Amino acid sequence: MTGNNDEFRANATECQRMADATKNPGDKKRWLQMAESWLRMIKAPRPTAGERFDAAEHKDGTHQTKSDASH
């Protein structure tokens, strides 16, 4: 998925460049909208199991005492 994300970012950058280059306000708006659309297509990395656990613990709590012991 990272390859697609890189392509989406590159397309958004090109749209931004085109928006910066045009003097026509309508064209500028359309280029910026296209850049935004490309950026919305970028997928965030999936959280690891540990990150999901940490998020659930933060949200709901496990009611367990933190251990300082080495495992």
Beta strands, then each sheet from edge to edge (+ up, - down):
end
